[in-house]
């Protein structure tokens, strides 16, 4: 659901970014990188939210390499 104060922001269905594989959960970044593994869907969802907040705050640009993303996302939780 889109909030009224987010009219100029692009809406993304975060549930399509998460997936399960090899008995672990992962999420995909806009850059096409896979971040994970996470123990369960809740942990993946939480870390995806952390990742999105870091990107939106400018602390984690889209162009970071996967290893840097994974380290920052894991340490932020």
PDB file as gemmi writes it, atoms N, CA and C in Angstrom:
CRYST1    1.000    1.000    1.000  90.00  90.00  90.00 P 1                      
ATOM      1  N   UNK A   1       0.838  -1.173   0.000  1.00  0.00           N  
ATOM      2  CA  UNK A   1       0.000   0.000   0.000  1.00  0.00           C  
ATOM      3  C   UNK A   1       0.887   1.242   0.000  1.00  0.00           C  
ATOM      4  N   UNK A   2       0.511   2.195  -0.805  1.00  0.00           N  
ATOM      5  CA  UNK A   2       1.279   3.429  -0.929  1.00  0.00           C  
ATOM      6  C   UNK A   2       0.718   4.483   0.011  1.00  0.00           C  
ATOM      7  N   UNK A   3       1.599   5.154   0.737  1.00  0.00           N  
ATOM      8  CA  UNK A   3       1.165   6.223   1.630  1.00  0.00           C  
ATOM      9  C   UNK A   3       0.986   7.504   0.832  1.00  0.00           C  
ATOM     10  N   UNK A   4       0.113   8.381   1.293  1.00  0.00           N  
ATOM     11  CA  UNK A   4      -0.150   9.622   0.565  1.00  0.00           C  
ATOM     12  C   UNK A   4       1.063  10.536   0.506  1.00  0.00           C  
ATOM     13  N   UNK A   5       1.950  10.476   1.503  1.00  0.00           N  
ATOM     14  CA  UNK A   5       3.128  11.331   1.491  1.00  0.00           C  
ATOM     15  C   UNK A   5       4.260  10.746   0.644  1.00  0.00           C  
ATOM     16  N   UNK A   6       4.042   9.574   0.046  1.00  0.00           N  
ATOM     17  CA  UNK A   6       5.043   8.930  -0.804  1.00  0.00           C  
ATOM     18  C   UNK A   6       4.682   9.014  -2.283  1.00  0.00           C  
ATOM     19  N   UNK A   7       3.876   9.984  -2.662  1.00  0.00           N  
ATOM     20  CA  UNK A   7       3.382  10.043  -4.033  1.00  0.00           C  
ATOM     21  C   UNK A   7       4.490  10.107  -5.073  1.00  0.00           C  
ATOM     22  N   UNK A   8       5.594  10.773  -4.796  1.00  0.00           N  
ATOM     23  CA  UNK A   8       6.655  10.897  -5.779  1.00  0.00           C  
ATOM     24  C   UNK A   8       7.698   9.791  -5.653  1.00  0.00           C  
ATOM     25  N   UNK A   9       7.541   8.891  -4.706  1.00  0.00           N  
ATOM     26  CA  UNK A   9       8.481   7.784  -4.539  1.00  0.00           C  
ATOM     27  C   UNK A   9       7.955   6.561  -5.276  1.00  0.00           C  
ATOM     28  N   UNK A  10       8.881   5.777  -5.806  1.00  0.00           N  
ATOM     29  CA  UNK A  10       8.497   4.574  -6.531  1.00  0.00           C  
ATOM     30  C   UNK A  10       8.111   3.487  -5.542  1.00  0.00           C  
ATOM     31  N   UNK A  11       6.988   2.843  -5.789  1.00  0.00           N  
ATOM     32  CA  UNK A  11       6.505   1.772  -4.923  1.00  0.00           C  
ATOM     33  C   UNK A  11       7.100   0.443  -5.365  1.00  0.00           C  
ATOM     34  N   UNK A  12       7.538  -0.363  -4.419  1.00  0.00           N  
ATOM     35  CA  UNK A  12       8.100  -1.673  -4.718  1.00  0.00           C  
ATOM     36  C   UNK A  12       7.443  -2.704  -3.820  1.00  0.00           C  
ATOM     37  N   UNK A  13       6.952  -3.776  -4.404  1.00  0.00           N  
ATOM     38  CA  UNK A  13       6.386  -4.874  -3.633  1.00  0.00           C  
ATOM     39  C   UNK A  13       7.535  -5.687  -3.067  1.00  0.00           C  
ATOM     40  N   UNK A  14       7.836  -5.489  -1.792  1.00  0.00           N  
ATOM     41  CA  UNK A  14       9.006  -6.113  -1.180  1.00  0.00           C  
ATOM     42  C   UNK A  14       8.888  -7.629  -1.124  1.00  0.00           C  
ATOM     43  N   UNK A  15       7.657  -8.146  -1.129  1.00  0.00           N  
ATOM     44  CA  UNK A  15       7.507  -9.594  -1.060  1.00  0.00           C  
ATOM     45  C   UNK A  15       8.060 -10.277  -2.305  1.00  0.00           C  
ATOM     46  N   UNK A  16       8.133  -9.578  -3.421  1.00  0.00           N  
ATOM     47  CA  UNK A  16       8.695 -10.183  -4.628  1.00  0.00           C  
ATOM     48  C   UNK A  16      10.217 -10.177  -4.600  1.00  0.00           C  
ATOM     49  N   UNK A  17      10.809  -9.467  -3.681  1.00  0.00           N  
ATOM     50  CA  UNK A  17      12.271  -9.438  -3.555  1.00  0.00           C  
ATOM     51  C   UNK A  17      12.802 -10.597  -2.734  1.00  0.00           C  
ATOM     52  N   UNK A  18      11.964 -11.247  -1.949  1.00  0.00           N  
ATOM     53  CA  UNK A  18      12.427 -12.321  -1.071  1.00  0.00           C  
ATOM     54  C   UNK A  18      12.112 -13.677  -1.682  1.00  0.00           C  
ATOM     55  N   UNK A  19      13.004 -14.630  -1.441  1.00  0.00           N  
ATOM     56  CA  UNK A  19      12.760 -15.981  -1.934  1.00  0.00           C  
ATOM     57  C   UNK A  19      13.492 -16.986  -1.051  1.00  0.00           C  
ATOM     58  N   UNK A  20      13.042 -18.230  -1.132  1.00  0.00           N  
ATOM     59  CA  UNK A  20      13.654 -19.308  -0.357  1.00  0.00           C  
ATOM     60  C   UNK A  20      14.387 -20.240  -1.308  1.00  0.00           C  
ATOM     61  N   UNK A  21      15.599 -20.629  -0.936  1.00  0.00           N  
ATOM     62  CA  UNK A  21      16.379 -21.575  -1.719  1.00  0.00           C  
ATOM     63  C   UNK A  21      17.391 -22.262  -0.833  1.00  0.00           C  
ATOM     64  N   UNK A  22      17.577 -23.557  -1.043  1.00  0.00           N  
ATOM     65  CA  UNK A  22      18.537 -24.333  -0.249  1.00  0.00           C  
ATOM     66  C   UNK A  22      18.273 -24.209   1.249  1.00  0.00           C  
ATOM     67  N   UNK A  23      17.014 -24.265   1.644  1.00  0.00           N  
ATOM     68  CA  UNK A  23      16.603 -24.196   3.056  1.00  0.00           C  
ATOM     69  C   UNK A  23      17.004 -22.903   3.763  1.00  0.00           C  
ATOM     70  N   UNK A  24      17.158 -21.825   3.012  1.00  0.00           N  
ATOM     71  CA  UNK A  24      17.473 -20.514   3.590  1.00  0.00           C  
ATOM     72  C   UNK A  24      16.717 -19.449   2.808  1.00  0.00           C  
ATOM     73  N   UNK A  25      16.608 -18.266   3.392  1.00  0.00           N  
ATOM     74  CA  UNK A  25      15.917 -17.146   2.754  1.00  0.00           C  
ATOM     75  C   UNK A  25      16.920 -16.113   2.270  1.00  0.00           C  
ATOM     76  N   UNK A  26      16.573 -15.437   1.179  1.00  0.00           N  
ATOM     77  CA  UNK A  26      17.417 -14.429   0.533  1.00  0.00           C  
ATOM     78  C   UNK A  26      16.527 -13.286   0.070  1.00  0.00           C  
ATOM     79  N   UNK A  27      17.166 -12.140  -0.251  1.00  0.00           N  
ATOM     80  CA  UNK A  27      16.433 -11.092  -0.959  1.00  0.00           C  
ATOM     81  C   UNK A  27      17.306 -10.536  -2.069  1.00  0.00           C  
ATOM     82  N   UNK A  28      16.635  -9.978  -3.063  1.00  0.00           N  
ATOM     83  CA  UNK A  28      17.313  -9.391  -4.215  1.00  0.00           C  
ATOM     84  C   UNK A  28      17.305  -7.875  -4.077  1.00  0.00           C  
ATOM     85  N   UNK A  29      18.421  -7.249  -4.434  1.00  0.00           N  
ATOM     86  CA  UNK A  29      18.493  -5.788  -4.449  1.00  0.00           C  
ATOM     87  C   UNK A  29      18.049  -5.291  -5.815  1.00  0.00           C  
ATOM     88  N   UNK A  30      17.798  -3.993  -5.939  1.00  0.00           N  
ATOM     89  CA  UNK A  30      17.453  -3.419  -7.246  1.00  0.00           C  
ATOM     90  C   UNK A  30      18.569  -3.633  -8.253  1.00  0.00           C  
ATOM     91  N   UNK A  31      19.793  -3.705  -7.760  1.00  0.00           N  
ATOM     92  CA  UNK A  31      20.936  -3.929  -8.636  1.00  0.00           C  
ATOM     93  C   UNK A  31      21.067  -5.368  -9.095  1.00  0.00           C  
ATOM     94  N   UNK A  32      20.182  -6.243  -8.628  1.00  0.00           N  
ATOM     95  CA  UNK A  32      20.199  -7.634  -9.031  1.00  0.00           C  
ATOM     96  C   UNK A  32      21.078  -8.530  -8.182  1.00  0.00           C  
ATOM     97  N   UNK A  33      21.596  -8.008  -7.072  1.00  0.00           N  
ATOM     98  CA  UNK A  33      22.425  -8.812  -6.176  1.00  0.00           C  
ATOM     99  C   UNK A  33      21.549  -9.600  -5.207  1.00  0.00           C  
ATOM    100  N   UNK A  34      22.024 -10.759  -4.816  1.00  0.00           N  
ATOM    101  CA  UNK A  34      21.344 -11.599  -3.840  1.00  0.00           C  
ATOM    102  C   UNK A  34      22.029 -11.422  -2.495  1.00  0.00           C  
ATOM    103  N   UNK A  35      21.241 -11.169  -1.444  1.00  0.00           N  
ATOM    104  CA  UNK A  35      21.770 -10.992  -0.092  1.00  0.00           C  
ATOM    105  C   UNK A  35      21.184 -12.092   0.790  1.00  0.00           C  
ATOM    106  N   UNK A  36      22.016 -12.745   1.551  1.00  0.00           N  
ATOM    107  CA  UNK A  36      21.599 -13.811   2.426  1.00  0.00           C  
ATOM    108  C   UNK A  36      22.750 -14.777   2.599  1.00  0.00           C  
ATOM    109  N   UNK A  37      22.574 -15.886   3.150  1.00  0.00           N  
ATOM    110  CA  UNK A  37      21.308 -16.509   3.565  1.00  0.00           C  
ATOM    111  C   UNK A  37      20.852 -16.036   4.944  1.00  0.00           C  
ATOM    112  N   UNK A  38      19.544 -16.152   5.154  1.00  0.00           N  
ATOM    113  CA  UNK A  38      18.931 -15.839   6.438  1.00  0.00           C  
ATOM    114  C   UNK A  38      18.198 -17.077   6.929  1.00  0.00           C  
ATOM    115  N   UNK A  39      18.076 -17.218   8.244  1.00  0.00           N  
ATOM    116  CA  UNK A  39      17.477 -18.420   8.846  1.00  0.00           C  
ATOM    117  C   UNK A  39      16.031 -18.635   8.451  1.00  0.00           C  
ATOM    118  N   UNK A  40      15.270 -17.535   8.397  1.00  0.00           N  
ATOM    119  CA  UNK A  40      13.848 -17.672   8.118  1.00  0.00           C  
ATOM    120  C   UNK A  40      13.333 -16.431   7.392  1.00  0.00           C  
ATOM    121  N   UNK A  41      12.069 -16.476   7.014  1.00  0.00           N  
ATOM    122  CA  UNK A  41      11.466 -15.379   6.263  1.00  0.00           C  
ATOM    123  C   UNK A  41      11.433 -14.084   7.068  1.00  0.00           C  
ATOM    124  N   UNK A  42      11.188 -14.178   8.357  1.00  0.00           N  
ATOM    125  CA  UNK A  42      11.155 -12.989   9.205  1.00  0.00           C  
ATOM    126  C   UNK A  42      12.508 -12.288   9.222  1.00  0.00           C  
ATOM    127  N   UNK A  43      13.596 -13.047   9.372  1.00  0.00           N  
ATOM    128  CA  UNK A  43      14.927 -12.438   9.374  1.00  0.00           C  
ATOM    129  C   UNK A  43      15.237 -11.796   8.022  1.00  0.00           C  
ATOM    130  N   UNK A  44      14.877 -12.467   6.932  1.00  0.00           N  
ATOM    131  CA  UNK A  44      15.103 -11.909   5.591  1.00  0.00           C  
ATOM    132  C   UNK A  44      14.311 -10.623   5.410  1.00  0.00           C  
ATOM    133  N   UNK A  45      13.066 -10.620   5.855  1.00  0.00           N  
ATOM    134  CA  UNK A  45      12.220  -9.434   5.745  1.00  0.00           C  
ATOM    135  C   UNK A  45      12.777  -8.273   6.563  1.00  0.00           C  
ATOM    136  N   UNK A  46      13.228  -8.568   7.767  1.00  0.00           N  
ATOM    137  CA  UNK A  46      13.809  -7.544   8.632  1.00  0.00           C  
ATOM    138  C   UNK A  46      15.068  -6.955   8.011  1.00  0.00           C  
ATOM    139  N   UNK A  47      15.934  -7.814   7.492  1.00  0.00           N  
ATOM    140  CA  UNK A  47      17.176  -7.346   6.884  1.00  0.00           C  
ATOM    141  C   UNK A  47      16.927  -6.603   5.577  1.00  0.00           C  
ATOM    142  N   UNK A  48      15.887  -6.982   4.849  1.00  0.00           N  
ATOM    143  CA  UNK A  48      15.515  -6.236   3.647  1.00  0.00           C  
ATOM    144  C   UNK A  48      15.090  -4.824   4.030  1.00  0.00           C  
ATOM    145  N   UNK A  49      14.332  -4.701   5.084  1.00  0.00           N  
ATOM    146  CA  UNK A  49      13.908  -3.382   5.570  1.00  0.00           C  
ATOM    147  C   UNK A  49      15.111  -2.548   5.990  1.00  0.00           C  
ATOM    148  N   UNK A  50      16.064  -3.158   6.675  1.00  0.00           N  
ATOM    149  CA  UNK A  50      17.299  -2.461   7.070  1.00  0.00           C  
ATOM    150  C   UNK A  50      18.046  -1.991   5.829  1.00  0.00           C  
ATOM    151  N   UNK A  51      18.173  -2.880   4.853  1.00  0.00           N  
ATOM    152  CA  UNK A  51      18.862  -2.550   3.609  1.00  0.00           C  
ATOM    153  C   UNK A  51      18.196  -1.347   2.916  1.00  0.00           C  
ATOM    154  N   UNK A  52      16.873  -1.379   2.818  1.00  0.00           N  
ATOM    155  CA  UNK A  52      16.139  -0.293   2.157  1.00  0.00           C  
ATOM    156  C   UNK A  52      16.334   1.021   2.905  1.00  0.00           C  
ATOM    157  N   UNK A  53      16.306   0.985   4.226  1.00  0.00           N  
ATOM    158  CA  UNK A  53      16.532   2.202   5.021  1.00  0.00           C  
ATOM    159  C   UNK A  53      17.951   2.746   4.823  1.00  0.00           C  
ATOM    160  N   UNK A  54      18.935   1.847   4.746  1.00  0.00           N  
ATOM    161  CA  UNK A  54      20.314   2.287   4.503  1.00  0.00           C  
ATOM    162  C   UNK A  54      20.446   2.947   3.132  1.00  0.00           C  
ATOM    163  N   UNK A  55      19.859   2.351   2.125  1.00  0.00           N  
ATOM    164  CA  UNK A  55      19.916   2.926   0.777  1.00  0.00           C  
ATOM    165  C   UNK A  55      19.197   4.271   0.747  1.00  0.00           C  
ATOM    166  N   UNK A  56      17.997   4.340   1.325  1.00  0.00           N  
ATOM    167  CA  UNK A  56      17.227   5.589   1.324  1.00  0.00           C  
ATOM    168  C   UNK A  56      17.914   6.703   2.098  1.00  0.00           C  
ATOM    169  N   UNK A  57      18.713   6.345   3.093  1.00  0.00           N  
ATOM    170  CA  UNK A  57      19.416   7.357   3.884  1.00  0.00           C  
ATOM    171  C   UNK A  57      20.714   7.807   3.213  1.00  0.00           C  
ATOM    172  N   UNK A  58      21.103   7.113   2.148  1.00  0.00           N  
ATOM    173  CA  UNK A  58      22.330   7.462   1.450  1.00  0.00           C  
ATOM    174  C   UNK A  58      23.564   6.787   2.022  1.00  0.00           C  
ATOM    175  N   UNK A  59      23.380   5.948   3.028  1.00  0.00           N  
ATOM    176  CA  UNK A  59      24.511   5.263   3.653  1.00  0.00           C  
ATOM    177  C   UNK A  59      24.982   4.047   2.855  1.00  0.00           C  
ATOM    178  N   UNK A  60      24.137   3.555   1.952  1.00  0.00           N  
ATOM    179  CA  UNK A  60      24.473   2.382   1.159  1.00  0.00           C  
ATOM    180  C   UNK A  60      24.021   2.600  -0.280  1.00  0.00           C  
ATOM    181  N   UNK A  61      24.889   3.110  -1.124  1.00  0.00           N  
ATOM    182  CA  UNK A  61      24.503   3.353  -2.522  1.00  0.00           C  
ATOM    183  C   UNK A  61      24.182   2.053  -3.236  1.00  0.00           C  
ATOM    184  N   UNK A  62      23.363   2.148  -4.287  1.00  0.00           N  
ATOM    185  CA  UNK A  62      22.967   0.980  -5.064  1.00  0.00           C  
ATOM    186  C   UNK A  62      24.171   0.270  -5.675  1.00  0.00           C  
ATOM    187  N   UNK A  63      25.259   0.966  -5.917  1.00  0.00           N  
ATOM    188  CA  UNK A  63      26.363   0.414  -6.679  1.00  0.00           C  
ATOM    189  C   UNK A  63      27.355  -0.402  -5.860  1.00  0.00           C  
ATOM    190  N   UNK A  64      27.122  -0.566  -4.551  1.00  0.00           N  
ATOM    191  CA  UNK A  64      28.049  -1.349  -3.727  1.00  0.00           C  
ATOM    192  C   UNK A  64      28.111  -2.789  -4.197  1.00  0.00           C  
ATOM    193  N   UNK A  65      29.259  -3.404  -4.015  1.00  0.00           N  
ATOM    194  CA  UNK A  65      29.426  -4.805  -4.343  1.00  0.00           C  
ATOM    195  C   UNK A  65      28.643  -5.656  -3.356  1.00  0.00           C  
ATOM    196  N   UNK A  66      28.285  -6.853  -3.771  1.00  0.00           N  
ATOM    197  CA  UNK A  66      27.484  -7.739  -2.933  1.00  0.00           C  
ATOM    198  C   UNK A  66      28.129  -7.992  -1.577  1.00  0.00           C  
ATOM    199  N   UNK A  67      29.420  -8.240  -1.549  1.00  0.00           N  
ATOM    200  CA  UNK A  67      30.061  -8.544  -0.274  1.00  0.00           C  
ATOM    201  C   UNK A  67      29.945  -7.381   0.698  1.00  0.00           C  
ATOM    202  N   UNK A  68      30.066  -6.157   0.206  1.00  0.00           N  
ATOM    203  CA  UNK A  68      29.920  -4.999   1.080  1.00  0.00           C  
ATOM    204  C   UNK A  68      28.474  -4.868   1.546  1.00  0.00           C  
ATOM    205  N   UNK A  69      27.503  -5.123   0.651  1.00  0.00           N  
ATOM    206  CA  UNK A  69      26.088  -5.052   1.033  1.00  0.00           C  
ATOM    207  C   UNK A  69      25.801  -6.063   2.122  1.00  0.00           C  
ATOM    208  N   UNK A  70      26.234  -7.288   1.920  1.00  0.00           N  
ATOM    209  CA  UNK A  70      25.940  -8.348   2.874  1.00  0.00           C  
ATOM    210  C   UNK A  70      26.529  -8.033   4.245  1.00  0.00           C  
ATOM    211  N   UNK A  71      27.741  -7.508   4.282  1.00  0.00           N  
ATOM    212  CA  UNK A  71      28.373  -7.174   5.545  1.00  0.00           C  
ATOM    213  C   UNK A  71      27.612  -6.059   6.240  1.00  0.00           C  
ATOM    214  N   UNK A  72      27.270  -5.010   5.508  1.00  0.00           N  
ATOM    215  CA  UNK A  72      26.546  -3.894   6.108  1.00  0.00           C  
ATOM    216  C   UNK A  72      25.167  -4.293   6.569  1.00  0.00           C  
ATOM    217  N   UNK A  73      24.444  -5.074   5.774  1.00  0.00           N  
ATOM    218  CA  UNK A  73      23.097  -5.475   6.148  1.00  0.00           C  
ATOM    219  C   UNK A  73      23.134  -6.385   7.360  1.00  0.00           C  
ATOM    220  N   UNK A  74      24.057  -7.339   7.401  1.00  0.00           N  
ATOM    221  CA  UNK A  74      24.155  -8.262   8.534  1.00  0.00           C  
ATOM    222  C   UNK A  74      24.549  -7.525   9.810  1.00  0.00           C  
ATOM    223  N   UNK A  75      25.458  -6.557   9.726  1.00  0.00           N  
ATOM    224  CA  UNK A  75      25.914  -5.846  10.916  1.00  0.00           C  
ATOM    225  C   UNK A  75      24.922  -4.811  11.396  1.00  0.00           C  
ATOM    226  N   UNK A  76      24.002  -4.394  10.546  1.00  0.00           N  
ATOM    227  CA  UNK A  76      23.039  -3.373  10.928  1.00  0.00           C  
ATOM    228  C   UNK A  76      21.913  -3.957  11.755  1.00  0.00           C  
ATOM    229  N   UNK A  77      21.702  -5.265  11.710  1.00  0.00           N  
ATOM    230  CA  UNK A  77      20.573  -5.903  12.386  1.00  0.00           C  
ATOM    231  C   UNK A  77      20.777  -6.188  13.822  1.00  0.00           C  
TER     232      UNK A  77                                                      
END                                                                             
